[in-house]
């Protein structure tokens, strides 16, 4: 992107893009919402400094703003992984002496709300504001990115907040438990065991001002940001953005210091993970490593997951009444996807539930997906595309979460790819998933009520025994041997 920065043709093209964007907003706002229905089409262009802008006219009276900065946890090695999160909080510490509260008051005065999120891949500032104040809200957003002063006092405060969000001060005991994989969800635990997740949180207290400032200098540059605005757009918004956001600094972006974690350890095939002390419930998880589906539609795996969701519901709830809401899930850890089958099950029903799950998967391995069911589920998934994303905020979130599918004014419409997934292709994906046996994880409290009653009875018996012995000893002493 950096080579484009100084090119005069680029500047010229940039002006044309601005003009087109303004015309598009004018056309859509005057034609009502009819033209805005195609959610995959947006007005997208870049400012000369490399800032990518996506504009989409939508519902009246409100705008949803997302500023996506391309820096997240995965860009850092384990020891400093909290750096982008810490910086995100620091950027809310204030623009002047009025501090954090003063900043909040300014946003309140605009009738807006804001928040920010740090994920594995990005840091995103989220604003919802009345349409009439969209320029002022964007002014304020620009100010917090460029003008927030970060000092030792602000750092200490943000450290405390981040520690609090992570579940309080990171004590030696927690660190020890982290190392032992105790207290994590089952998928986190498996990912940690496989080497796909950092074994312990980075210690926020060890992170200093210089490190935070370095992250800001390196990553908070225009050519590493995307600004998304959806809603009742100001007709002159493109010209405003050109004027106000063009002076954001840009810089050469080299690759991040860290690479995505890969599987580096063998994990146990089966483990029981203690969750709390006492109870009758348990959670059964079967985890499959997702195959890389080369040359075919990656959506085949989405359909397999939808199918498995239905299969779980049919078998575990409808036919056998073993679980109220079993579910399937796909998660990404490092460079690996994990597909899981999950069910809340009574502790006593665990063996039966595992048997039913085993039979279900054996049946699928042997006979493949049922053609009729597959077709029905595929049609439902396709139909869902039409109403899945509603309103300005959901649309803005959709663009944020699918930035990887954006290319010159359009987001990929997944419907085409989904409709092209054949039964054969889905069956091949399923067979790849089933090539390896699942990792089984069972989460349950340390003791069931029955076990507690038995323990109590045992302790009771022991106590009675001890008391009897004491009484006998006492009597023997009272009646001396003759
Ligand atoms: Zn946070």
Boltz pocket constraint, residues with backbone or C-beta under 6 A from the ligand:
constraints:
  - pocket:
      binder: B
      contacts: [[A, 85], [A, 89], [A, 116], [A, 162], [A, 165]]
      max_distance: 6.0
